Amino acid sequence: MAEAAPVRLVAPFPVEDEDAAVTMAQGRSRPAWAEIDLAAIADNAAVLARLAAPAELCAVVKAHGYGHGGPAVARAALAGGASRLAVALVDEGVELREHGVTAPVLLLSECDPAAAATALSYGLTPTLYSAEGIAAFHAAAAASGRPLAVHVKVDTGMHRVGAAPADLPGIAAAVRDDPLLQLEGVWTHLPVADGERAEDRAFTEGQLDLFDRLVADLAAAGIRAPLLHAANTAGAVAFPRSRYDVVRCGLGLYGYLPGGVGPAFDERAAGARLRPAMALKARVVAVRTLEAGERPSYGRLRPLPERSLVATVPIGYADGVPRTLFDGGYEVLIGGVRRPLAGAVTMDQIVVDCGDDDAVRPGAEVVLLGRQGSEVITADDWAAMLGTISYEVVCGVGPRMPRIMVNRPDPSGA
């Protein structure tokens, strides 16, 4: 079979460096942008690395760094103390390499056999859990003429991907016995490490017990991997025994904690705090004074309670601002004051009720996520209104929003 051509990846959204913040603060063609604080990413990585030590920190930068910008986030995480990275797709790993990131990059799922040669050529570390996957990477390694380090995943309860526990010995032995593959890691994933119920905690403890037994069985068969890992952010915080040799932290890197692990974090983080790294901003483009009873925007859903100045802001549901925020009583920040939406979120714009504040003018900064003055709006706030999780909020910021990188840390180690 001919070797597949390397993937060439184009970034899904514009990314500007920190020097562009002044000239690009209006966005590329309209005044709306996502501002990414890379120092917050680095600081969060440092907090997580200290908490997990002596385990290594693997920064999960899939989904283009949870919507923040994969390569920039990767470099900031490495500067903060991560030693490894993880992605979901070969394309994501290729993007990191093409932006000069040289740290180890783990693929979190077994890739399509047709992408094996590309993964190997870009120095990505595959996760394997099937005979087909082993065969694909054996062939790619044979074609390249060099051995390849791989990780094997076992499914201990997530039931998504991974070798069944009964199949793990055979998969691990096949890797060990392959002259071109080196077993670098064995790992699993914890689906309810963030759960607050006793049932969730018992399930996670049971997963870890099973993982320990499986690893012991492999060792008894003469199969040992230098790296064992199980912990996501929640596991690393709430289940110290899950840290093993590596922790794979995603959400915590971006400044948020999953589920119910806040108390455990407060107990174990020695006073440290995580800082949200993404702010979502825009500028007012138009203002008009409307009389009480007017009903702005599609559907004419709600009358203005009084004569009000209504500001138009050029950002909408195509950019990741869901329509249902209106129903949840969502407010934005203008001039350090919380201002409610005056009508339904549209594809490209929102309208904001500024009451009798005639000081609001076109060009005024609007904060949809982030801090302005003493007020702050977080992805957790959005998630509570939307009945979802903060992961979905930050990942949902749309591809046409420029990401403007600020506070870039020292990139050494990237």
N, C-alpha and C positions, 0 to 999 in steps of 0.2 A: 504494500500500500504506500502511495506517495505521501510524503510528510506534509501535513497541513500547513498552509501559509500562516505566519504569525498574525494575530489579531491586531488591528490598529484601532485604538479607541479614541473617540472624540469626547471631551468632557460634556456632560449633559446640561451644564449651565455655565454662564460666564463667571470667572473667578478673577478677582483683582487683588494685587498685593496691598500691603498696608499703606504704601505711599500713594495709592490711588484713592484713598478714603476722602481726601478733600475734593479732588476733581471729579470723582465718580459718585459722590454722595447722592446725586440725583438719579442714579441708575444709568443704564445705557441709553434708553430712549424715553424714559419717564421717571419721575422721582419716587422710586420704590426699590428697596434693596434689603438683603439679609446681611447683617454685620456679624462676623465671626471673630471672637476674641481668642486668638491662639494662645495667649498667656494663660487663659482660663483652662484650656485643654491641657497645657503643660503642667499647670498647678494641680489639676485633677488627677493626672497621671501620677504625679509625685505622691499625692495623698494615697492613692490606691496601691502604689508600689510599696510604700511604707507599711500600709495595713497588711499586705499579703506576704511581706518578706518572712522567710528567705525565698519564697516562691518567686519566679519571674513573672513580670507583667506582660501579657500579650494584649495589645490594644486592638479591639475589634473595630475595623474601619470599613466594613461592608456598607452597601447602599450609599456609596459616595460619602463615607464618614457620617452616616445617619443624617444625610442631607446637608452637612456642614462643608463638604469639600474634602474628598479622600486624601489626596497627596499632602495638602497643607496640614490636615489633622494628623496624618501619620507622622510627619516630621515633628510637629509639636509634641505628640505623645512620646516619641523617642527622646526628644530633648528633655522631657519631664521624668523619664525613668523607665519607660517601656523598653523591652529588649526584643520583642517580637510583635508581629502584626497578624491579623486574620481577616480574610474576606470570604464572601460567599461564592464569587464567580471568578473564572479565569480572567475575564475582561477587566475586573476590578484590580486584580494583581498586576496585569499588564500595564494598566494606567499608573500604578505606583512606580513600577520599574521605569516607565517612560518619563517619569518626572524625577528620576534620580534617586529613588528610595532603594537602599541596598539591604536593609534589615531582613531577617527571615520572614516570609509571608506564607501562612498556612491557609490552604483552601478548606473550608469548613464542611463541604460536601464533596462526594465523589463526582468528578466532572464527566461530561460526555467523552467516550473514548476518542472521538475525533479531535478533541481539544488537548489530549495528553501531550502531544509533541510541543504545542504552544506553551503549555504550563511548564514543561521541562526547560524549554529554551529560554524562558524568562526567570528561571530559578525559583519557581513556586513549589511549595511543599504540599503534595497531595494528601488528602484523607482518603483511605481505602476501606471498603467493607464488603467487597464481592470478588468472586473469581474473575469476572469480566474486567473490573477495575485493575486488578493485579496484572492481568494479561496486557491491558492497554499500556500501562506504565512500564512493564517489562519490555514491550516492543519499542516504546519511545526511548527508553534507556539504551537498549541495544543499538538503535539507530544513531544515537548520539555518541555511543562509545564510552559513557561514563555512568557510574552508579548514582543512585538517587535515594535520598532519605525520605521516608514516608511515615505517616501516622495511621493508625487503625482505630476506627470508632466502633464502640459497642453500644447497643441500645439497651439501657437499663430501665426504661420506663417512659421516655418521651414519645416513642412509637412514631417516629418520623423517618429518620434514616439511621443506618448503623447496622452492624452485624448483630444477629440474635445471640444472646449469651451462649447458647449451645453451639453456635457456629464460630465463636471467637477463636477457640484453640486452632481450628483448621485454617482460618484466615491468617492468624498470626504466624502459624508454622509455615504457611506458603510464602509469606513475606520473608521470614527468617531464612528459608531454604533457597530463595531466589538469589543468584549470585549478583544481580544488578540492583537489588533493592535492599535498603537498610532500614530496620525497624527503629525509628527514632522516638515514636510516641504511641501511647495507647490512651484513649480518652472517651468520655461520655458527657452527657448534657443533663441538666437538672431543670425540669419544667416548672416546679412549684417551690423553688428555694425562696421565693419572695412571698409565699403564702402565709397568711396569718392564722390559719386554722391548725389545730393539733393534728388533723388528718394530713395536712400538707407537710408538716414537719416530719411526721412519721414516715410518709412516703419518701421524702428526701433522704432521711437516715437509712431507709431500706435500700435505696439506690446505692448509697455509698457503701453499705455493707456488702451488697452484691458485687460492686466494682472491686472492693478489696478482695473478695473471695476469688473472683475471676483473675485478678492480677497474681494472687498467690498460686492459683492453679497453673498459670502460664510459667511462673518462676519454677514451679516443681517440674515442669516439662522442659526446663532449660531455656525458656524464652523470656528475655528481659528487655524492657525499653527504658532508655535513660530518662524519658520525660513522661510523667503521668499527669493528666489534667481532667478536671470535672467542673470547676467553678466558673460560673458567669459572675456578673457584679453581685447579684443577690447571694450566691453561694459563698463568694469570697468574704462578704460582710457577715452573713448570718451563720455560716457553717465553717468554722476554722479548719475542721478536719478535711474539708473538700479542697483545700488549697494545693495539696500535693506539691508538684514541681513547678507548675505554671497555673496562673489564673487568666481567664479570658474575659476581660472587662469591656463591655460596650457602653451601656447607658450611663454608668457612672463617669465615664470619660467625658461625657458631654454636659455633666453637671447636675444630673438627676439620679434619684434612687428609685429602684423598682418596688412596687407593692408595699409590704409592711416591714421593710428592713431598716427604717429610720431609727428606731430605738437601738437596734444592734449596732448601727453605724455610730451613733452618739456614744455608745459604751466603749467601742473599740478604736475609734479614730483619734483619740487623744486630743479632742478639741478642734480638730481640723474640719473644714467645711468644703463641700463641692460647690463650684460656681457655674451656673448655666453659661454656655459659650455662645449661644445664638441670640441675637436681637433682630427683630423684624421691624423695619422702619419705612416710612414714606413721608411725603410732604403734601400739605393741603394745596390743591390746584384751583379751587374755586370756592367762593362762599356766597350765600344768598340768605336773605331774611324772609322767613315764611311765617304766615299767620297761624295762630292756634287752630287745630283741626285739620291742617294740611297733612297729607299722607305721602311722604316721599318714597320713591323706589318702586320696583316691581311688586305687584299685588296690592299696593296701597294698604299694607298690613296694619299700620298703627297710626292714629292721629297724633300730631304734636300736642302735648298738653298745654303749651303756651306759645306765644310769639317767640320764635327762636332763630338764631343764626345757625344755618346748616352748612357744614363743610363737606366738600367732595374730596375724596382721597383715592388715588389711582392704584388700588390693589383689591383683588377679589378672589372668588373661589378658584379661578384658574391658577392662582398663586399659592393656594393652600390655606385660604381663610374660609372655612366652611360656612355654608348658609345657616346651619343650625346654631351658630353662635348668636345670631339675632334672637332666637327663641330663648336662649340661656341667659339673656340680660348682659351680654358682653359689652365691655367698655374699653376704649382706647385711651391713650394718654396724649394730651396736647397741653403744652404749658405746665406740665406737672400735675394736671388735673384729670381725673377720670371723666370721660365723656361717653354717653351711651350711643349706640347706633340709632339712627333716625329711621331706618328702613332696612329692607332685605339686602343682604350681601349679593352683589351681582358678579358677573364673570370677571370684570376688570376694575370695579370701583365699589367703594362703600360710601355711605353718607353718615355724617356724625352730627348729633345734636349738641351744639355748644351753648344752648340756653341764651342768656342775655349778654354773653361775653363777646362784645364787638371788637375785642383786641385780637381775635383769631383772624389771621390774614393768609392769603396764598403764600406759600413758602414755609409756613410753620411746620416744624417737625412733628410727626405723629409716630408714636411707639405702639405697636401691636403686641410685641413680645419684648420684654426687657425692662430697663429702668429709665425713668425720667424724673428728676428731682428726688423726692422721697418715696415715690410710688413705684411699684414693680408689678409686672404681669409675667407669669411663668407658663411654661408648657403644661405644668401640672394644673394650673388654673383653667387652661383651655380644655384639658382632658376631663376635668370634673364636669364642665358644662356639656361636653360632647359625649360623655359616657364611654370614653376610650382611655388610652394610655399615652403617656408623654412621648413614647417611642414614635407613635403614629403622627403626633403633632409635628415634631421636628423633621421627620422623614417626608412629611407631606408638603413642606414648603416647595413650591413649584419650580420647574427647571428654567422658567424665564426670569426668575429673580436673580440678579447678580449677587454673588457672594463676595463681599468686600472684607478682606482679611486685615485685622488690626492687631497690634501688640504682639508681633511675631517674636517668639523666643529664640534663643541661640539654637541654630539648627544642627549643632554638632551631634554626631551619632546617627543622623539620618542617612 
